Amino acid sequence: MQNAKIVTAMLIVGLSVAAYYYFSDLIQVGRVGIVVVGMVVAGGLMLNTEVGQSAWAFVKGANVERQKVVWPTRQEALQVTLMVIILVIILGLMMWVFDALSFYAIYDLLLKVRGL
């Protein structure tokens, strides 16, 4: 019975999306409404399965964990952003120096080719 509900929910979603494209002469709001209603019906059907119940429990648990997150203050966010910018500049300069040295070593010292 569980599998039949899941397959039916997937069919409802597929049919609602197909109806969106089939009724292309209908106004956009009506077409989107068909898809929304299909999603709501399929979601309600899925919530009556074990998979749906475990997914809903996961969503509720994730929301509880989200509420425990401590967001950084404005000053902390600004400090971290400045550190990242400074590190990017330093690494960019280091890569530029390495590129210039390797270009010099390959073309000037090894190949004896100047003016490329």
C-alpha positions as CSV (number, residue, x, y, z in Angstrom):
1,M,0.0,0.0,0.0
2,Q,2.9,2.4,0.8
3,N,4.5,1.9,-2.6
4,A,1.1,2.5,-4.3
5,K,0.8,5.8,-2.6
6,I,4.3,6.9,-3.5
7,V,3.8,5.9,-7.2
8,T,0.4,7.7,-7.2
9,A,2.0,10.8,-5.7
10,M,4.7,10.7,-8.4
11,L,2.1,10.3,-11.1
12,I,0.1,13.2,-9.8
13,V,3.2,15.4,-9.9
14,G,4.0,14.2,-13.4
15,L,0.4,14.8,-14.6
16,S,0.3,18.3,-13.1
17,V,3.5,19.2,-14.9
18,A,2.2,17.7,-18.2
19,A,-1.0,19.6,-17.7
20,Y,1.0,22.8,-17.4
21,Y,2.4,22.3,-20.8
22,Y,-0.7,20.9,-22.4
23,F,-2.9,23.8,-21.4
24,S,-0.5,26.4,-22.9
25,D,-3.5,28.6,-24.0
26,L,-4.6,29.0,-20.4
27,I,-3.3,32.0,-18.5
28,Q,-0.1,31.6,-16.5
29,V,-1.7,31.8,-13.1
30,G,-4.1,29.0,-14.0
31,R,-1.3,26.8,-15.2
32,V,0.8,27.4,-12.2
33,G,-2.2,26.8,-10.0
34,I,-2.6,23.3,-11.6
35,V,1.0,22.5,-10.7
36,V,0.6,23.9,-7.1
37,V,-2.5,21.9,-6.5
38,G,-0.9,18.8,-7.9
39,M,2.1,19.3,-5.6
40,V,-0.1,19.8,-2.5
41,V,-2.2,16.7,-3.3
42,A,1.0,14.7,-3.9
43,G,2.6,16.1,-0.7
44,G,-0.5,15.2,1.3
45,L,-0.5,11.7,-0.1
46,M,3.2,11.3,0.6
47,L,2.7,12.4,4.3
48,N,0.5,9.3,4.7
49,T,3.4,7.0,4.0
50,E,6.3,5.9,6.3
51,V,8.8,7.6,3.9
52,G,6.8,10.9,4.1
53,Q,6.5,10.7,7.9
54,S,10.3,10.1,8.3
55,A,11.0,13.0,5.8
56,W,8.7,15.3,7.8
57,A,10.4,14.3,11.1
58,F,13.7,15.1,9.4
59,V,12.4,18.6,8.4
60,K,11.2,19.3,11.9
61,G,14.5,18.1,13.4
62,A,16.5,20.3,10.9
63,N,14.4,23.3,11.9
64,V,15.2,22.7,15.5
65,E,18.9,22.6,14.7
66,R,18.6,25.7,12.6
67,Q,17.2,27.6,15.5
68,K,20.3,26.6,17.6
69,V,22.7,28.3,15.1
70,V,24.5,31.4,16.6
71,W,25.0,33.9,13.8
72,P,28.1,36.1,13.9
73,T,27.9,39.7,14.9
74,R,28.4,42.5,12.3
75,Q,32.0,43.1,13.7
76,E,32.9,39.4,13.5
77,A,31.5,39.1,9.9
78,L,33.5,42.2,8.9
79,Q,36.7,40.9,10.4
80,V,36.4,37.5,8.7
81,T,35.6,39.2,5.4
82,L,38.7,41.4,5.7
83,M,40.9,38.5,6.5
84,V,39.6,36.6,3.5
85,I,40.3,39.6,1.2
86,I,43.8,40.0,2.6
87,L,44.6,36.3,2.2
88,V,43.3,36.4,-1.4
89,I,45.5,39.3,-2.2
90,I,48.5,37.7,-0.6
91,L,47.9,34.4,-2.4
92,G,47.4,36.2,-5.7
93,L,50.7,38.0,-5.3
94,M,52.5,34.8,-4.4
95,M,51.0,33.0,-7.5
96,W,52.0,36.0,-9.7
97,V,55.5,35.9,-8.4
98,F,55.7,32.1,-8.9
99,D,54.3,32.5,-12.4
100,A,56.8,35.2,-13.3
101,L,59.7,33.2,-11.9
102,S,58.7,30.0,-13.7
103,F,58.2,32.0,-17.0
104,Y,61.7,33.5,-16.6
105,A,63.2,30.1,-15.7
106,I,61.6,28.3,-18.7
107,Y,61.9,30.9,-21.4
108,D,65.0,32.9,-20.5
109,L,67.2,30.3,-18.8
110,L,66.1,27.0,-20.3
111,L,65.0,27.8,-23.8
112,K,67.0,31.0,-24.3
113,V,64.0,32.7,-25.9
114,R,63.6,36.4,-25.1
115,G,60.8,38.9,-26.0
116,L,57.8,36.6,-26.1
